[in-house]
């Protein structure tokens, strides 16, 4: 789970009582019930895609300022002809990007949807959470309240929730469609391990609620005694972001001896070159963290399951994925394939359901993801270990909702397979980390010209093709995201490979390689 940001610069009204916030939250259930019982229920969705996480950790993610565009899949709500949507951003979203999404809405003229969409830009590129920027602008708050009052009822959706989002909900007098920030400890690395134990779901051997270098050393020594022959362990900050807060520890020849372990801790490895042992331990002391074994086997997979706890407390399966991890330590999320492999999909979905039921009893609502690690010896059974809970949207959220956005289909919770309305099974390969120096300078209109001329954009008649997102990051960072949808895993993988090759060719780098993303277009392993 990500670190709640500090609010020192925000001079909003004093925090209201828990009772006031709860009265707002009580309004969410009737809105949710009405929107799910009627496709034409009038309401307003307020989208504030703030990454309210530790900004030092977020700075390690290239192009993070454009991650606010990842929630544009929420425009799917405009399929309801009586729904309105307010989308707030720090920087302008190119109008062609908005038109790109609206013209893909099935059964709704883009012009009609556009009249019900209000894009609000703050013109503030400072490296701070978007919610904080909104809260410090009284006129923006007044404008939002005015728009909302004209089209009640309304609710607030954010990328993740902190006390900032709670305060924004109170300022706007609308419920927050997400977990109460008071419960965020359940999604820290320590809280995740405790939840797994309560749900009777296996997790790696380890220790939680650690707060100092001495705690880390002691835990590493105890772990070596629990797991004779252990080679490596992972030291995780409680609230790290996108795998950036994970350090890989290699045991010395005397794995249970404190002095050699303490010396080896100085050689901790991270995915980011920006990290060092002093800053890591400083954050570890402030946030706390865990130590757990790094499970190594002949075969290792990193699937995830996305869940949603409805306002009525029911726990619903959203999706499962095979995640592709990379970086120097293999801890950073790069992309995914949908769905997770059939041979263990049911197992992790069942475990995710048990975890969701524990969280529901604690009062959690909203979306969350659970990362797993599956391992086995050659020919043996798969062993599942739950790694962490992310009480927020994540990297696999945009591609799955792109699939919903484009097809109007739904997931079969029994099989974990997605079906279009006509019954066709759907699969995809996706990434939010497709990047190349050669892509820098491409404007949104350049990208659209390339994909239309080469006919790789999404085709409603076949239900296959590519949806791009984070398009604003192209020109400055040479980076974007895409979801490649096919009627089979092989078709999705082939489409991914062809799209990457096309972009490389169009930018004059046809011989470029994207080795880390190779598993996303590897057609040798079927996922279904």
Secondary structure by P-SEA (a helix, b strand, c coil): cccccccccccccccccaaaaaaaaaaaaaaaaaaaacccccbbbbbcccccccaaaaaaccccccccccccccccccccccbbbbbbbcccccaaaaaaaaaacccccaaaaaaabbbbbccccccccaaaaaaacaaaaaaaaaaaaaccccccccccccaaaaaaaaaaccccccccccccccccaaaaaaaaaaacccccccccccccaaaaaaaaaaaaaacccccbbbbbcccccccccbbbbbbccccccaaaaaaaaaacccccccccaaaaaaaaaaccccccccccccbbbbbbbbbbbcccbbbbbcccccccccccccccccccccccccccaaaaaaaaaaaaaaaaaacccccbbbbbbbbbcccbbbbbbbcccccccccaaaaaaaaaacccccccccccccccccbbbbbbcccccccccccccccaaaaaaaaaaacccccccccbbbbbcccccccccccbbbbbbcccaaaaaaaaaaaaaaaaaaaccccccccccccccccccccc
